[in-house]
Amino acid sequence: MAGVADLFTVSPSRVLLGFTTSNISNSPLISAVPLTDKTLGVHKVASTTTHNLVRPPIPIDQDEAHINPGNKIVPAGGFGFYLRGPPDFAQALNDPATGAVEVIFGYDVLFEEGFDFREGGKLPGIYGGAGDAAYGCTGGRQTDRCKCFNLRLMWRENGVGELYAYVPQSEVNTRRLLAVPPRSIQHPDYGFSVGRGAWTFASGRWTRVTERVKINDVGQENGEIEILIDGKSVFLAQGLVLRTPEGPDAHVQGLHFQTFFGGHSPDWASPKDQRAWFANVSGAIIKSQAGVANPRDEL
């Protein structure tokens, strides 16, 4: 049976607490949970969309001419909610005494064969911040940006991947994120496209997405964001500020489980009815290790 390293790509000795909807973990520290709203701590579900949980994995319909659920032009597509994990995991995330400084979330995604990626769309990613300021840290929001972060992924034309990051606005974050190869872009009033082209999503097969976030110490530039695709690190951004003096209690709060075509304008809309699936949703709080630049160095 496969184990922790297959889910999180870190040594099992570093895992403090975790969960998964997969059946491949044999670690007593990783709770196997069913794929249901209640057990995964699903909340703030977008009212305009549905998210049927089924066996086999979660199917998501991307209907023709549908885009971002927040748009006012054409019908909404995709879905969106926030996920904090099972009660013990959610409690550990919110308890400073547990030391939830470094967190990993992952999932598998399958785009149907021949999926037309159009101009692009969003995929789930880690979110966090100080209290309720963590919610809605998207869509060009400007208020309380120093108290939140949202780290969803995106596919672009032809399946090209990137991180779409909303982080506290600062010179150091701008400099560090724009330095991530092969291409990173700052969008005025919106987020950063980070590492565009570092990987490409293929249709017709499962892709394992893993995101690792390390929260910085207040007043220091030692935060990290890493993306892994099928177990391989595609980029690592270091020296970041995700927790600021204005929001000193900011922390990872869970996974913003959202997917849709867009962008906001009709040219982003799906050109036909299409489907994607999500499976093996997992999360872990891991031990941070001083002096280890890459958390897989000790595997």
ZADREN-525972 format. One record per residue (C-alpha): residue number from 1; residue in three letters; x, y, z. Coordinates in nm, 3 decimals. Layout:
ZADREN-525972
- num/residuo/xx/yy/zz
- NUM/Ala/X/Y/Z
...
***
This chain:
ZADREN-525972
- num/residuo/xx/yy/zz
- 1/Met/0.000/0.000/0.000
- 2/Ala/0.127/0.349/-0.081
- 3/Gly/0.176/0.594/0.200
- 4/Val/0.220/0.953/0.311
- 5/Ala/0.496/1.038/0.064
- 6/Asp/0.264/0.956/-0.227
- 7/Leu/-0.001/1.200/-0.100
- 8/Phe/0.216/1.484/0.026
- 9/Thr/0.569/1.422/-0.111
- 10/Val/0.725/1.470/0.233
- 11/Ser/0.880/1.227/0.475
- 12/Pro/0.617/1.064/0.702
- 13/Ser/0.828/1.173/1.001
- 14/Arg/0.739/1.536/0.928
- 15/Val/0.361/1.489/0.937
- 16/Leu/0.195/1.613/1.255
- 17/Leu/-0.169/1.565/1.152
- 18/Gly/-0.354/1.510/0.828
- 19/Phe/-0.655/1.375/0.642
- 20/Thr/-0.736/1.233/0.301
- 21/Thr/-1.034/1.107/0.103
- 22/Ser/-0.795/0.866/-0.070
- 23/Asn/-0.758/0.502/0.032
- 24/Ile/-0.380/0.489/-0.022
- 25/Ser/-0.251/0.615/0.314
- 26/Asn/-0.140/0.365/0.578
- 27/Ser/-0.028/0.626/0.833
- 28/Pro/-0.208/0.653/1.169
- 29/Leu/-0.148/1.030/1.152
- 30/Ile/-0.351/1.063/0.831
- 31/Ser/-0.724/1.015/0.889
- 32/Ala/-0.919/0.854/0.605
- 33/Val/-1.244/1.048/0.567
- 34/Pro/-1.541/1.019/0.331
- 35/Leu/-1.591/1.269/0.051
- 36/Thr/-1.876/1.464/0.210
- 37/Asp/-1.943/1.826/0.299
- 38/Lys/-1.967/1.751/0.671
- 39/Thr/-1.643/1.558/0.710
- 40/Leu/-1.444/1.801/0.494
- 41/Gly/-1.570/2.114/0.670
- 42/Val/-1.725/2.259/0.355
- 43/His/-1.876/2.605/0.408
- 44/Lys/-1.960/2.928/0.226
- 45/Val/-2.085/2.737/-0.078
- 46/Ala/-2.152/2.959/-0.382
- 47/Ser/-2.530/2.990/-0.410
- 48/Thr/-2.537/2.988/-0.790
- 49/Thr/-2.373/2.650/-0.840
- 50/Thr/-2.402/2.289/-0.730
- 51/His/-2.130/2.047/-0.620
- 52/Asn/-2.261/1.694/-0.628
- 53/Leu/-2.039/1.454/-0.435
- 54/Val/-2.046/1.112/-0.595
- 55/Arg/-1.861/0.786/-0.646
- 56/Pro/-1.653/0.792/-0.860
- 57/Pro/-1.497/1.132/-0.777
- 58/Ile/-1.654/1.479/-0.782
- 59/Pro/-1.769/1.563/-1.138
- 60/Ile/-1.780/1.931/-1.233
- 61/Asp/-1.980/2.044/-1.534
- 62/Gln/-1.839/2.344/-1.722
- 63/Asp/-2.140/2.425/-1.936
- 64/Glu/-2.123/2.599/-2.271
- 65/Ala/-2.103/2.981/-2.243
- 66/His/-2.056/2.964/-1.867
- 67/Ile/-1.780/3.151/-1.681
- 68/Asn/-1.691/3.295/-1.340
- 69/Pro/-1.986/3.257/-1.097
- 70/Gly/-1.942/3.622/-0.998
- 71/Asn/-1.990/3.763/-1.347
- 72/Lys/-2.303/3.960/-1.443
- 73/Ile/-2.293/3.896/-1.818
- 74/Val/-2.347/3.526/-1.890
- 75/Pro/-2.462/3.229/-1.679
- 76/Ala/-2.237/3.106/-1.400
- 77/Gly/-2.040/2.784/-1.436
- 78/Gly/-1.808/2.568/-1.227
- 79/Phe/-1.845/2.579/-0.849
- 80/Gly/-1.695/2.726/-0.535
- 81/Phe/-1.675/2.669/-0.160
- 82/Tyr/-1.426/2.681/0.125
- 83/Leu/-1.296/2.365/0.289
- 84/Arg/-1.125/2.353/0.629
- 85/Gly/-1.095/1.975/0.672
- 86/Pro/-1.227/1.747/0.948
- 87/Pro/-1.290/1.902/1.293
- 88/Asp/-0.959/1.796/1.451
- 89/Phe/-0.762/1.922/1.153
- 90/Ala/-0.953/2.252/1.138
- 91/Gln/-0.899/2.302/1.511
- 92/Ala/-0.527/2.240/1.472
- 93/Leu/-0.505/2.493/1.190
- 94/Asn/-0.663/2.758/1.411
- 95/Asp/-0.470/2.680/1.729
- 96/Pro/-0.135/2.866/1.750
- 97/Ala/-0.018/2.613/2.010
- 98/Thr/-0.014/2.335/1.748
- 99/Gly/0.245/2.516/1.540
- 100/Ala/0.053/2.496/1.211
- 101/Val/0.314/2.709/1.037
- 102/Glu/0.362/2.480/0.738
- 103/Val/0.065/2.319/0.563
- 104/Ile/0.014/2.103/0.254
- 105/Phe/-0.308/2.054/0.059
- 106/Gly/-0.350/1.835/-0.247
- 107/Tyr/-0.604/1.689/-0.487
- 108/Asp/-0.624/1.503/-0.816
- 109/Val/-0.790/1.664/-1.119
- 110/Leu/-0.901/1.507/-1.446
- 111/Phe/-1.011/1.711/-1.747
- 112/Glu/-1.215/1.506/-1.991
- 113/Glu/-1.045/1.390/-2.312
- 114/Gly/-1.032/1.678/-2.561
- 115/Phe/-1.106/1.942/-2.294
- 116/Asp/-1.097/2.290/-2.452
- 117/Phe/-0.908/2.510/-2.206
- 118/Arg/-1.013/2.827/-2.388
- 119/Glu/-0.849/3.140/-2.234
- 120/Gly/-0.815/2.986/-1.889
- 121/Gly/-0.984/2.914/-1.559
- 122/Lys/-0.934/2.875/-1.186
- 123/Leu/-0.853/2.567/-0.978
- 124/Pro/-0.853/2.507/-0.600
- 125/Gly/-0.577/2.648/-0.383
- 126/Ile/-0.486/2.732/-0.024
- 127/Tyr/-0.641/3.037/0.141
- 128/Gly/-0.580/3.207/0.473
- 129/Gly/-0.545/3.524/0.671
- 130/Ala/-0.657/3.687/0.992
- 131/Gly/-1.008/3.576/1.094
- 132/Asp/-1.286/3.644/0.846
- 133/Ala/-1.059/3.872/0.643
- 134/Ala/-0.936/3.549/0.484
- 135/Tyr/-1.260/3.509/0.289
- 136/Gly/-1.310/3.679/-0.046
- 137/Cys/-0.942/3.761/-0.096
- 138/Thr/-1.004/3.751/-0.473
- 139/Gly/-1.173/3.939/-0.755
- 140/Gly/-0.961/4.252/-0.734
- 141/Arg/-1.031/4.311/-0.366
- 142/Gln/-0.825/4.597/-0.220
- 143/Thr/-0.948/4.629/0.140
- 144/Asp/-0.758/4.439/0.410
- 145/Arg/-0.522/4.285/0.156
- 146/Cys/-0.259/4.299/0.430
- 147/Lys/-0.466/4.047/0.627
- 148/Cys/-0.531/3.774/0.370
- 149/Phe/-0.386/3.551/0.102
- 150/Asn/-0.546/3.333/-0.166
- 151/Leu/-0.335/3.089/-0.365
- 152/Arg/-0.555/2.924/-0.626
- 153/Leu/-0.411/2.768/-0.937
- 154/Met/-0.508/2.842/-1.296
- 155/Trp/-0.502/2.674/-1.630
- 156/Arg/-0.440/2.898/-1.928
- 157/Glu/-0.472/2.842/-2.303
- 158/Asn/-0.375/2.488/-2.405
- 159/Gly/-0.361/2.381/-2.039
- 160/Val/-0.059/2.591/-1.941
- 161/Gly/-0.047/2.607/-1.560
- 162/Glu/0.026/2.884/-1.310
- 163/Leu/-0.034/2.996/-0.954
- 164/Tyr/-0.277/3.288/-0.928
- 165/Ala/-0.173/3.456/-0.604
- 166/Tyr/-0.333/3.724/-0.393
- 167/Val/-0.086/3.813/-0.117
- 168/Pro/-0.026/4.114/0.110
- 169/Gln/0.086/4.402/-0.109
- 170/Ser/0.453/4.476/-0.052
- 171/Glu/0.769/4.543/-0.247
- 172/Val/0.930/4.221/-0.128
- 173/Asn/0.635/4.004/-0.234
- 174/Thr/0.625/4.172/-0.575
- 175/Arg/0.997/4.124/-0.628
- 176/Arg/1.004/3.762/-0.515
- 177/Leu/0.696/3.650/-0.707
- 178/Leu/0.795/3.822/-1.030
- 179/Ala/1.130/3.641/-1.013
- 180/Val/0.966/3.296/-1.041
- 181/Pro/1.038/3.140/-1.383
- 182/Pro/0.949/3.082/-1.656
- 183/Arg/0.709/3.380/-1.656
- 184/Ser/0.537/3.578/-1.381
- 185/Ile/0.309/3.879/-1.421
- 186/Gln/0.158/4.136/-1.186
- 187/His/-0.202/4.221/-1.279
- 188/Pro/-0.299/4.576/-1.173
- 189/Asp/-0.561/4.566/-0.896
- 190/Tyr/-0.574/4.185/-0.911
- 191/Gly/-0.335/3.903/-0.829
- 192/Phe/-0.007/3.770/-0.962
- 193/Ser/0.029/3.506/-1.232
- 194/Val/0.323/3.312/-1.090
- 195/Gly/0.533/3.054/-1.274
- 196/Arg/0.318/3.051/-1.587
- 197/Gly/0.434/2.763/-1.805
- 198/Ala/0.613/2.575/-1.526
- 199/Trp/0.381/2.284/-1.607
- 200/Thr/0.096/2.198/-1.843
- 201/Phe/-0.229/2.020/-1.764
- 202/Ala/-0.316/1.739/-2.005
- 203/Ser/-0.670/1.628/-2.082
- 204/Gly/-0.775/1.267/-2.048
- 205/Arg/-0.555/1.175/-1.750
- 206/Trp/-0.535/1.242/-1.378
- 207/Thr/-0.293/1.508/-1.251
- 208/Arg/-0.186/1.526/-0.885
- 209/Val/-0.170/1.885/-0.758
- 210/Thr/0.008/1.958/-0.429
- 211/Glu/0.054/2.301/-0.270
- 212/Arg/0.278/2.370/0.028
- 213/Val/0.265/2.698/0.221
- 214/Lys/0.492/2.807/0.504
- 215/Ile/0.377/3.112/0.699
- 216/Asn/0.643/3.371/0.779
- 217/Asp/0.727/3.494/1.127
- 218/Val/0.579/3.840/1.184
- 219/Gly/0.833/4.101/1.078
- 220/Gln/1.040/3.852/0.880
- 221/Glu/1.053/3.758/0.512
- 222/Asn/1.062/3.380/0.545
- 223/Gly/0.732/3.262/0.400
- 224/Glu/0.722/3.003/0.121
- 225/Ile/0.488/2.880/-0.152
- 226/Glu/0.564/2.564/-0.345
- 227/Ile/0.368/2.390/-0.620
- 228/Leu/0.420/2.024/-0.706
- 229/Ile/0.268/1.847/-1.003
- 230/Asp/0.258/1.467/-1.001
- 231/Gly/0.505/1.470/-0.713
- 232/Lys/0.759/1.696/-0.884
- 233/Ser/0.835/2.047/-0.758
- 234/Val/0.768/2.291/-1.042
- 235/Phe/0.852/2.604/-0.847
- 236/Leu/0.939/2.728/-0.500
- 237/Ala/0.894/3.094/-0.402
- 238/Gln/1.079/3.189/-0.083
- 239/Gly/1.132/3.504/0.122
- 240/Leu/0.763/3.596/0.120
- 241/Val/0.541/3.786/0.364
- 242/Leu/0.202/3.620/0.412
- 243/Arg/0.155/3.737/0.772
- 244/Thr/0.192/4.108/0.845
- 245/Pro/0.198/4.328/1.158
- 246/Glu/-0.155/4.438/1.061
- 247/Gly/-0.271/4.075/1.071
- 248/Pro/-0.030/3.901/1.309
- 249/Asp/-0.266/3.607/1.369
- 250/Ala/-0.297/3.524/0.997
- 251/His/-0.263/3.155/0.920
- 252/Val/-0.365/2.893/0.665
- 253/Gln/-0.739/2.834/0.705
- 254/Gly/-0.799/2.568/0.441
- 255/Leu/-0.858/2.513/0.072
- 256/His/-1.058/2.748/-0.151
- 257/Phe/-1.217/2.476/-0.362
- 258/Gln/-1.319/2.672/-0.666
- 259/Thr/-1.317/2.608/-1.040
- 260/Phe/-1.461/2.800/-1.332
- 261/Phe/-1.369/2.945/-1.671
- 262/Gly/-1.249/3.303/-1.632
- 263/Gly/-1.178/3.586/-1.615
- 264/His/-1.500/3.778/-1.632
- 265/Ser/-1.571/3.853/-1.999
- 266/Pro/-1.754/3.625/-2.246
- 267/Asp/-1.437/3.543/-2.440
- 268/Trp/-1.329/3.330/-2.142
- 269/Ala/-1.646/3.120/-2.151
- 270/Ser/-1.639/2.747/-2.217
- 271/Pro/-1.710/2.690/-2.589
- 272/Lys/-1.904/2.369/-2.518
- 273/Asp/-2.040/2.153/-2.237
- 274/Gln/-1.737/1.999/-2.065
- 275/Arg/-1.657/1.805/-1.751
- 276/Ala/-1.374/1.780/-1.499
- 277/Trp/-1.336/1.555/-1.193
- 278/Phe/-1.166/1.602/-0.856
- 279/Ala/-1.054/1.326/-0.618
- 280/Asn/-0.821/1.237/-0.329
- 281/Val/-0.857/1.567/-0.144
- 282/Ser/-0.591/1.573/0.128
- 283/Gly/-0.433/1.804/0.383
- 284/Ala/-0.147/1.786/0.631
- 285/Ile/0.020/2.002/0.892
- 286/Ile/0.393/1.933/0.879
- 287/Lys/0.697/2.014/1.090
- 288/Ser/0.902/2.305/0.962
- 289/Gln/1.272/2.232/0.944
- 290/Ala/1.530/2.508/0.971
- 291/Gly/1.797/2.480/0.707
- 292/Val/1.600/2.250/0.477
- 293/Ala/1.543/2.445/0.156
- 294/Asn/1.323/2.178/0.005
- 295/Pro/1.098/1.957/0.223
- 296/Arg/1.174/1.648/0.013
- 297/Asp/1.552/1.669/0.068
- 298/Glu/1.527/1.418/0.350
- 299/Leu/1.321/1.156/0.163
***
